[in-house]
Amino acid sequence: AKDNNTLTLGEVPPVDPFDEIAFKRDGVQTGVYRKLRLGRYPQEATLDLHRMTVREAREAVWRFVHAAPRAGLRRVVITHGRGDRSETPGRLKSYVAHWLPTLPLVLAFHSAQRHHGGYGACYVLLRNNAEKRQDNRERHARPTPPGRRYSSRATAQPSRRPASRSPATAPPRRGR
């Protein structure tokens, strides 16, 4: 069986157990990211990586991130632990911080608030599944003005501004 899991098992940059981890993909609105960072979204699912090896955590994160959007989940929490009492401090946290930005389904993540796990957990914002994206497009679509028949913004539109006048045909300027 072919392993489609693209998450690395090699060495990753170490993250201190008490460091904040954060990532925001281009296009994520600042207000959405702020709400995620402050824990203002309901947690729809949680993945607990405590007591897992890096290999087990790699498989669990891969499966969780790919299954969540299919189940209609967008805001999840991954509890990786701080790892401050282990031989290699912050090891799983370092891997999670390295893995999540490499997954196209992850739009943003941030260390959790203290009551949700603090530095030992992170909130993750995932992409909508295709069905929900289409539903949002339909729900928030702008109606086409009467008399217009264009399907996208790429279609050439007539300019609403009058053509610029050459100095010879421009009316004389007043003042000064």
C-alpha positions in Angstrom: 0.0 0.0 0.0 1.3 3.4 -1.0 1.8 5.9 1.8 0.2 9.3 0.7 1.2 10.9 4.0 3.5 13.8 3.1 4.3 14.7 6.7 8.1 14.4 7.4 9.7 12.2 10.0 13.1 13.8 9.6 14.5 16.4 11.9 12.5 19.6 12.3 13.4 22.9 14.0 12.9 22.6 17.7 10.2 24.6 19.5 10.5 25.5 23.2 7.8 23.9 25.3 6.6 27.4 26.4 6.8 29.1 23.0 3.6 30.1 21.2 3.1 28.5 17.8 1.1 30.3 15.1 0.5 30.3 11.4 -1.9 32.1 9.1 -2.2 31.4 5.4 -2.6 34.4 3.0 -6.3 35.2 2.5 -7.4 34.4 6.0 -9.2 37.5 7.3 -7.6 39.2 10.3 -10.9 39.1 12.3 -11.3 35.3 11.7 -7.7 34.7 12.8 -8.2 36.8 15.9 -11.3 34.8 16.9 -9.3 31.6 16.3 -6.4 32.9 18.4 -8.6 33.9 21.3 -10.5 30.7 21.3 -13.9 32.3 20.4 -14.9 29.5 17.9 -16.5 26.4 19.3 -14.3 23.4 19.2 -15.8 20.8 16.9 -13.3 18.0 17.5 -10.1 17.3 19.4 -7.1 15.1 18.7 -5.0 14.1 21.7 -1.4 13.2 20.8 -0.3 12.6 24.4 1.8 9.4 24.9 2.1 8.9 21.1 5.4 8.4 19.3 6.3 10.8 16.5 5.4 8.1 13.9 2.0 7.5 15.6 1.3 11.2 15.9 2.2 11.7 12.2 -0.4 9.2 11.1 -3.0 10.5 13.6 -2.6 14.2 12.5 -2.7 13.2 8.8 -5.9 11.1 9.2 -7.6 13.8 11.5 -6.9 16.7 9.2 -8.1 14.9 6.1 -11.2 13.4 7.8 -12.4 16.6 9.6 -13.5 18.6 6.5 -15.3 15.5 5.1 -17.2 15.4 8.3 -18.0 19.1 8.0 -15.6 20.2 10.8 -13.6 23.4 10.4 -12.4 24.4 13.9 -10.5 21.7 15.7 -8.0 21.4 18.5 -4.9 19.3 18.4 -3.5 18.6 21.9 0.2 17.8 21.5 1.4 18.5 25.0 4.3 20.8 26.0 6.8 18.1 26.4 8.6 20.0 29.1 9.3 16.9 31.2 10.5 14.6 28.4 14.1 13.8 27.3 13.6 15.9 24.2 11.5 18.9 25.3 8.8 20.0 22.9 9.4 17.3 20.4 5.8 16.5 19.4 5.0 20.2 19.6 7.8 20.9 17.2 6.6 18.3 14.7 3.0 19.6 14.8 4.2 23.2 14.3 6.2 22.0 11.3 3.5 19.6 9.8 0.4 21.8 9.9 1.6 24.6 7.5 2.5 21.9 5.0 -1.1 20.6 4.8 -3.2 22.6 2.2 -6.3 21.9 4.3 -4.9 24.0 7.2 -5.7 27.7 6.8 -4.4 28.8 10.2 -3.4 27.6 13.7 -2.5 29.2 17.0 -1.5 28.0 20.5 -4.7 27.5 22.6 -5.9 29.7 25.4 -4.9 28.4 28.9 -8.3 26.8 29.6 -8.1 24.8 26.4 -4.6 23.5 26.9 -2.4 26.6 26.6 1.1 25.9 25.1 0.3 22.2 25.0 -2.5 22.5 22.4 -3.4 24.5 19.3 -6.6 25.7 17.6 -6.6 24.7 13.9 -8.8 26.3 11.2 -9.5 24.0 8.3 -10.8 24.6 4.7 -14.4 24.0 4.0 -15.2 20.9 2.1 -16.3 21.4 -1.6 -20.0 21.1 -0.7 -19.9 23.8 1.9 -17.8 26.1 -0.3 -20.4 25.8 -3.1 -23.2 26.4 -0.5 -21.4 29.6 0.7 -21.0 30.8 -2.9 -24.7 30.4 -3.5 -25.7 31.9 -0.3 -23.4 35.0 -0.6 -23.6 35.4 -4.4 -24.3 38.9 -5.7 -27.3 39.1 -8.0 -26.5 39.9 -11.6 -27.8 43.4 -12.5 -30.7 43.4 -15.1 -29.5 43.6 -18.6 -26.0 42.2 -17.8 -25.0 38.7 -18.9 -21.5 38.0 -17.7 -20.3 35.1 -15.6 -17.1 36.3 -14.1 -15.1 39.4 -13.4 -12.6 38.4 -16.1 -15.2 39.4 -18.8 -14.5 42.8 -20.3 -16.8 45.4 -18.8 -17.6 48.8 -20.3 -15.9 51.6 -18.5 -18.1 53.7 -16.3 -15.7 56.7 -16.4 -15.8 59.0 -19.4 -12.8 58.8 -21.7 -10.1 61.2 -20.7 -10.0 64.4 -22.6 -7.0 65.7 -24.4 -5.8 69.2 -23.4 -7.1 70.6 -26.7 -10.7 69.5 -26.0 -10.7 70.0 -22.2 -12.7 73.0 -20.9 -10.5 75.9 -19.7 -9.5 75.8 -16.0 -10.8 78.5 -13.7 -8.9 80.1 -10.9 -5.2 80.4 -10.3 
